[in-house]
Amino acid sequence: MPFLSICIPTFNRCDKVYKLVNDILLYTGKEIEVIVLDNCSTDNTNNLLNKIIDDRFSFVQNEVNIGGILNPLKVISLASGEFSVLCLDKDYLDYRGIEKLIKSIKIDPEVVFGHCALNIKNERQDIIYDKGFRSVMSMAYLSRHPSGMFYKTNEYNKLDILKSIFIERKNFSFYFDLINGEMAMIGKSLLINLPAFYSESKEDAVKSLSFTYDINNVYFSPAKRRIEFDAYLESVNSLELSSNEKFKLIFRLYGQGLMLSTFVYKNMMADDYVCLHNRIAKQKVGFIELWKLNFEFSLHFFKKSLIINFIQKILIILCLDVKFTAKSFLSK
């Protein structure tokens, strides 16, 4: 059995996935497998990938297209390695970093999940977070790009949330963050600071439009960010943490959600590459609209039924509004 399964979900990116797999297989070690799960591509994916002859490589095809949200989740469940790491077909894994990646994961046998940092130039010290609150606070609900996320495969496959996701089939963009919250209660987590995983450049992104999002469901819209925030809050509430720990998490999530649904949204809508890739019209988000979005997010939070009380809600809103106010005037 390989130690590390490198899991690649793909759809209609035949040239990219073919190059990605071949580049990864330049690594000569036998402790890996590369598994590609094709989501019913209509391009040349099947022909190209069937040309790859390597006993460390497996090519699997879905019987029906299950969508870009579920395919990355499913490919990990098919892995045979002790650990599985995700790499989207549009991203890149430098095979020269695989040996160190494996060594890092093996350092602590209590580690059950983690993330290899994206797009870093220089190797830095890895960080291990203890099981429970520390791992949740540091590694879950961060709305991160999923390439580089890794899991102890048998623990991943036992998660009840994974079964629920495939039954409900909601159009939710950050399931891996919910999974990370669950995994954090099982064991330690690990942040690997290694130059190995690289996300698709903006220039490349506009050459191949998103198959996952469009104008009706783009993940960074304020409405979607509120749905994301609600999902995170529901997940936090389900964890066996103290009331004080949950308050700290809610405080962090409110601040994160507020920034994502205002300033990050503003920046995304002003970015030519992002808008082209997601097939949406570029738009200027002005000062007044920023404050409107702030009010909508704050009101949404205030109305929610949570484990924290009225005073704690007000405290969170006031504290984070100070930061928002300063940033909004500086950005005028």
N, C-alpha and C positions, 0 to 999 in steps of 0.2 A: 504494500500500500504506500503511495507517495505521501510525503509529509504535507506538501502544499499543493492545493488545487488552484490554478489560476483560471477564474471563471469569467467568460466573456459572453454577454448577451449581444445579439446582433440582429439588425434588420436593414436590408438594402444599402449596406455600405461595403460591398464586396471587396473593393480595392483596399480600403483601410483595414478591414478585419484580416484579410489575407496577409498584408504586410505585418500587421501587429503579431499574428500568430507565428509567422516565420522568424520575426525578430526575436520573440521570446524564446523560441526553440534553438536559438544560437547558444543559449545556456546549455552546457553539456551535462549538468548533474542529473541524476536519475530520481531525485527526491521530489520532483514536480510532475504534475500533469497539467495540460492545458485543455480546457473543455469549452467549446463554443455551443451555445444554444441559439439556433436560428429561428426567428419568429415569422416563418413563412415568407421569406424574401422573394421578390419577383425579379431580382437582377441576377447576376452571375455568381452569387455567393456559393451555391451548391457545387457548381463545376470547379470553381477555384479551390475551395476548401477540401474537396475530395482528391485534389492533386497532392495534398500534403501527406507524406508517408513518414510517420514517426510514432512509435508505440507509446509515446507520452501524450499523444494528441487524440482527442475524441470530438467528433462532430455529431451533434444531435439536432433534430428539427421538430418543432411543435407541429401537431396535427392541424391546429387552427391558430390564428394570430391572437395572442392573449393580451396584446397591448404593451407599450413601452414601460408601463409602471410595474407590471407583474413579471415580465421576462427576467429582469436582473435578480429578482427574489427567487425565481424558480431555478435559475442556473446554479446557484449555490447549493440548493437542495439535492442536485444531481451529482455533486462532487464526491469523490472517494478518498480524498486526502484528509489527514487529521485536522488540518486547517484549510480554510478556503478564503481566497482574496478576490475581490471584484475589480475588473477593469472594463469600463465601457468600450464599445467598439470604436468610438471616435477619439478615445484617449490613447495614451502610450505608456508602456512599461519598459524601462531600459533593462535588458537582460543582465547587464553588468551589476545591477543592484540586488539580484535575486538571492545570491549566496548570503549577503549581509542581512537581507530581509528575513531569511529563514533563521539565521543565528539570533537575531533580535527576538523573534517570536518564541524561540526555545529558551530564552534566558530565565523565565519564571514559569514553572508548570501550572501556577494558579491563574495565569492569564487566559481569558476565554474569548476576548474580542479586542479590537483596536482599530487604529487607522494609521496608514502611512501618509505623512504629510505630502501635499501636492505641490509641485512646481518650486521646490526649494533647490538652491544652487549648492549649498554647502552642508555637509553632514553635521548634525548636532547631537547632543546627548538625548537618548530616549527617555521617556517619562512613564513610570508605572503608577497607576492609581489604584487604591485599595477598593475592594468590593464594597458596594453600597453607595452611600451618599457621594463620596469623593469621585467615584467613577461616573455616577449619574451627572453630577455637576460639571464635570470636565469633558465628558465624551458623548453625552446624549443630548438630544433636542437642540442641536446646533445648526440644523438646516444645511448640512455640508453636502458638497458634491460627493457621490458615493464611491468613485474609483479610489482604490487604496484601502477601503474598509475590509477587515478580515475577521473571521469567526472560527471558533472551534466547531467543526462541522456537526458533530453529534449533538452538541448543545443547541446549536441553531435549529436543527431539524426537530428538536423536541418542543420548541416554543409553541404554546397555544395560540399566540398572536398571529403566527404565520398561517395557521389553519384558518383563523378568522378572516385574515386579509384575502385569502383566495376564495372564501365563501362570499364575502361582502362585495369584493371587486369594486371598491370605491376609487374614484380618480384623485388619489392623494399622492403628492410628490415626494414626501419625506418619510416613507415607511421605515427606512433603515434607522432613522433617529428614534422611532418608537421601539424598534427591535433592540437598539443599543441601550435604551432604558431598562428593558427586561434583562438583557445580558449583564448589565451592571450589577444586578442583584444576585447573579449566579457566581460571579468571580471577578478577578481583577481585570483592568483594561490597560492597554499599552498604546502610547503615542510614539510612533517611530519617525524620527527626523532624519530621513535618508533620501538623497536624490535618486528617485526611482520612478515614481508615477508623475505623469504630466498630463494636464487636461488639454483638450483641444484649443488651439489658438482662435482668437476672434476672426482672424483672416480665413482660417480653414472652416470655421463654423458657417460663414455666409455662403460657402460653396456647396454645403449640403444642409438643407433646411431641417428643422426639428421635426421628427416624426411623432414626438410625444406631446408637444404643446402647440396651440394655435391661439388666435385671438379670443376664443371662447373659454380657454382654460389655462392660460399662461400662469405659471406657478408664482410669479412675483407680483401679481395684481393685489391690491389691498384686500379685496374680498377673499382671495385664496389665502392670504396671510392670516386672516382672522380664522379661517377654517383650520389652518396649520396650528395656530395658537391654541385653539380649542382642543385639538387632538393631543397636543403636548400636555395641556392641563389635565385632561382626562387620564392620560397615561401616568402622570405624576401622582394623581390622586389614588391610583391603583397600587402604587408601590408601598412596600412596608418600610416607610420612613417616619421619623418623628414629625410632629406638627411644626417645629422650628425649622427642620430641614426642608419641609415642603414649602414653608413661607419663603425661605431663601431661594428655592428654585422658582417659585412663582414670581418673585421680584425680578430675577434674572430674565425669565421668559417674557415678562411684560416689557422690560426695557428692550430686549431683542426684537420682539414683535412690533413695538412702536417704531423702532428705527427701520425695520424691514418694510413696513407698510407706508412709510413716509419718505425718508431720504434715500434709501436704497431703491425704492420704486421710482423716485424722481430721476435718479442717475440711470437706471435701466431704460426708462422711457426716452432719455436724451442720447442713448448710445446707438449709433447707426448699426453697428454689428449685431447687437442684441436684438434689436427690432427686426432687422432683416432675417436673422436666423429663426426667430419665432413667428415670422410672418405677420407682424403687427405694424401699425403706423407709428412713426416717431411722434412724440408729444412733449410739449413743455409743461412741466408741473410748477406752477408759480407759488408764491408765498402764501396767498390766501388758501389755495387748494391744499397746501401742506398742513395748514392749521385745521382745515376741515377734516382731513384724513386723521389727524391727531385726535380731534374731538370724537370722531366715529369709533376709532379704536379704543379710546378711553371709556366711552359710554358702553361699548360692547363688553369690555372687561368689568365695568362697575355693575352691570346687570346680571353677570353670571353668578350662579350659585356655587360657592367654593367653600373649602374648609377654613379659609381665613375670614375674619369678621369685617364689619363696615369700616372701622378705624384703620385696620391694616390695609384695606383697599385704598382709602384716601391717602394714607402715608405713601404707598407705592406710586400712585398717580402723581402726587405733588413732587416727590423726590425726582422722578424721571422727567417730569415736565420742566424742571429747572434745566436739565441737560438739553432737552428738546428746544427750549426757548433760546438758550445761548447759541446752539447750533443753527437754528433757523435764522437768527439775525446775522450771524457770521456768513451765512450762505446767500444772503440777499444780493 
